[in-house]
Amino acid sequence: MMENLKAIAGKVWGHMKKDHSGNWGMDIDKWDWVPGVGVIALLEYGEKTDEAEVRSYLLEWVNRNRDQAAPEPVINAVAPYAIFPVLYKRTGEEWLKEEAARVAKWIVEKAPRTREQAFEHTVTENANFPEQVWADTVFMAVLFLARTATLIGDKAYAEEAQRQVLLHLRLLEDAETGVLFHGWNCAAGDHMSAARWTRANAWIAVGVPMIVKEIEQLVPIEAELRERYRRLMDGLVGFQQPDGLWSTVLDRPDYYREISGSAGIACGLWLAAESGLLPDEEKYAAAARKALHAILPHIDDRGEVGGVSSGTPVMESIEAYNAIPIHPTLYGQGLTLMLLSEAIRRGEAGDE
């Protein structure tokens, strides 16, 4: 029942705000992509359930952690800024708008790009991925750019957000299945290990309808974006396993099922149908609902989400993805919370 979903969502966010100091995957008091996904999800939860306590927590979080943000960002660590435009609208605190505008200007004018002009995937860790495009970037940075474009009414920023979505869809698409490869190496002109990694697909599945919701207020959404996104989502529905989940590599049903990617895809199916990116067909809603019911048993009594693969760069082989260890993480909590929040908003039942 819906009350059950509300209780579960409350436990998930309650577990996220606990003190997990020193735990890379669960420590929310950092400034990087992992807590960034966590706070983006908390904002979605707060907005969709009208939980004022969550918004208050996020403002406290920003004030507590903003000094950790680097003056010159990297693409992957832009993620926490995605909550700034909404928090500004709720609070009117001018510095939130000013900082969002500053970071958006950096992205458009200074962020490293590949030869195709896609944002290069840069990270805070001591690692470089020159001329590489990763699916993750759409959620970690383009979502923020789209929200800031709407906040300050900048059509050029909205056009850049759409351009980046299209570049990522073009460069990562597997023409045979419609789904996406994890990454693209612009220098080599290949998809490296050519893994159809589930969480990579989830970042774009859930990120694109969130981006479109912002930029369609400023620019028309191109037909190519709609067509490529629909091919992606149709391909993903085709790879859903009979148990309702997706394997950690989409086309390897013998690999372990992965909860964060499954939650992101399912949430994306609902959001996209709502936004008009997908026809409002029952097959998309049914796939999302089936995933929700398969994910619920992976949330324990503490609100901890299990079955989540650890941080995953583009691996050297497809087989290596199945060896990635499983750990609780804020992005696992977050993508699951986003799915729960959308289910609650839609009035979905928590049991069948």
Secondary structure, DSSP 4 states (H G I P E B T S, - for coil): -HHHHHHHHHHHHHHHTS--TT-TTT--SS-SHHHHHHHHHHHHHHHHHT-HHHHHHHHHHHHHHGGGS-SS--GGGGGGGGGHHHHHHHH--HHHHHHHHHHHHHHHHHS-B-TTSPBP---SSS---TTEEETHHIIIIIHHHHHHHHHHT-HHHHHHHHHHHHHHHHHHB-TTTS-B-SEEETTTTB-TT---BHHHHHHHHHHHHHHHHHHTTTSPPPHHHHHHHHHHHHHHHHH--TTS--BSBTT-TTSPB-HHHHHHHHHHHHHHHHHTSS---HHHHHHHHHHHHHHGGGB-TTS-B-S-B------SSHHHHTTSPB---HHHHHHHHHHHHHHHHHT--S--
